[in-house]
Amino acid sequence: MFFATIGLLVVYIILVVLMIVAGWMIISKSGQPGVAIIVPFWNYIALLQAAGKPWWWLFLFFIPFVNIVILVMMFHGLSTNFGKGAGFTVGLIFLMPIFWMVLGFGGTYVGQKYGEVASQS
């Protein structure tokens, strides 16, 4: 029983570290400092900006039920900025650890980088 608990703890710690590293890479690919993923509130602002959403949407995360809609919209923005479709958004919603690592370790950011000015063509 004790060793099973230790084994689950080790698996959980490995999963958490992989999620942090993948998040760091997602934020870095959008042109922001990767350390933002481990700082509370800054991580949501960085993810919103990587998804192409305004920073003030952070306040909408504090409204019950609205936060779910905002999270889905943020995931869809991340999916589209990484060149993925609505199916990938559904994957982020229901199997987040797997699809999060796909974005971090294999996705190519095609959205507007943070701090870039939109082209006038």
Secondary structure, DSSP 4 states (H G I P E B T S, - for coil): -HHHHHHHHHHHHHHHHHHHHHHHHHHHHTTS-GGGGGSTTHHHHHHHHHTT--GGGGGGGGSTTHHHHHHHHHHHHHHHHTT--HHHHHHHHHSHHHHHHHHHHH----SPPTTPPPP--
